[in-house]
Amino acid sequence: MNENMTAQNQICVSPARAPGGAGPRRVLLELDDGYLTPMYIFAPAGEASGPPVVYAHGIQSHPLWFFGSASALAAAGRAVYLVTRRGSGENTVHRGHCRSAAQLLDDVETACKFAMRDSASDRVCLLGVSWGGKLMLAYALNRPDAPISRLILVAPGIYSRHDVSGLAKMRIALALLTRPAAMFDIPLGRPELFTSNEQFQQYLRDDSLSLLRASARFLYASRTIDRMISRARPRSLAMPVLLMLAADDRIIFNRHTESLVGALAGSSCEVITLGGSHTLEFEANARPFFDSLVEMSAK
């Protein structure tokens, strides 16, 4: 099933200041278990200048947060596939839930295969922001034969400053045994954690698509992904890696993140730190972020 989103509609539903264009094409991506999830496809301006970009959003966010950066990449000649994680964003079925970490990695693989088939490419560039960066990193580590041209991590949620309480952890552990779909708060409910821009703080307060709660099974899957990453051997990443950090990040620990990603990527890792808060997309002037993303994705 395909649906088109006009530029006018894009402005209504997304905070992004996208650089013009006709807006993305919306399709429903069928995952391995039959689950249908929206994917926004940004066609390249002119002839494609590199492999398609598969773009993963964060734990609370959804694709509409990132139309600006996706549009900037498309304007520079990259096809962008901005996929909605199962149970998040517009999805209402099994909201905030997944079966396992392996299922989430399989979902990434399905998106990659779709993007390569749709763009007639034999490789793919992975781009993940916040929790989506953690997911993309785990995918790259656990699928070493995947045809990944480059891995771009934007403020990846590997070392979070925020966690559920000890009591909540006990309740989650119990729920895993008795009610794995039981829901728990995601500890990122304050808009100021994401941005200092008041306009976008208000957008976040009003955003009905944000995911504020997740199931015990999903939270366990997230911990499983943490373990996958922490147990990976140094220099496990064979592809070039770009790590982009926000200088004033209030959600992740930059120093720990840079150290780990650097160890996993070795000399193939390039690090850029930009001024701003966790969601660089929401800065009053997001152009430095867009320009850096375009420049580094082209290498």
HELIX and SHEET records of a PDB file:
HELIX    1   1 ALA A    7  VAL A   13  1                                   7    
HELIX    2   2 PRO A   63  PHE A   66  5                                   4    
HELIX    3   3 PHE A   67  ALA A   75  1                                   9    
HELIX    4   4 ALA A  101  SER A  119  1                                  19    
HELIX    5   5 TRP A  131  ASN A  142  1                                  12    
HELIX    6   6 GLY A  166  THR A  178  1                                  13    
HELIX    7   7 PRO A  191  LEU A  193  5                                   3    
HELIX    8   8 GLU A  198  ASP A  206  1                                   9    
HELIX    9   9 ALA A  216  SER A  230  1                                  15    
HELIX   10  10 ASN A  254  ALA A  265  1                                  12    
HELIX   11  11 GLY A  266  SER A  268  5                                   3    
HELIX   12  12 LEU A  280  PHE A  282  5                                   3    
HELIX   13  13 ARG A  287  SER A  297  1                                  11    
SHEET    1   A 9 ASN A   2  ASN A   4  0                                        
SHEET    2   A 9 ARG A  25  GLU A  30 -1                                        
SHEET    3   A 9 LEU A  36  PHE A  42 -1                                        
SHEET    4   A 9 VAL A  80  VAL A  83 -1                                        
SHEET    5   A 9 VAL A  53  ALA A  56  1                                        
SHEET    6   A 9 VAL A 124  VAL A 129  1                                        
SHEET    7   A 9 ILE A 148  VAL A 154  1                                        
SHEET    8   A 9 VAL A 241  ALA A 246  1                                        
SHEET    9   A 9 CYS A 269  LEU A 274  1                                        
SHEET    1   B 2 MET A 183  ASP A 185  0                                        
SHEET    2   B 2 ARG A 213  SER A 215 -1                                        
END                                                                             
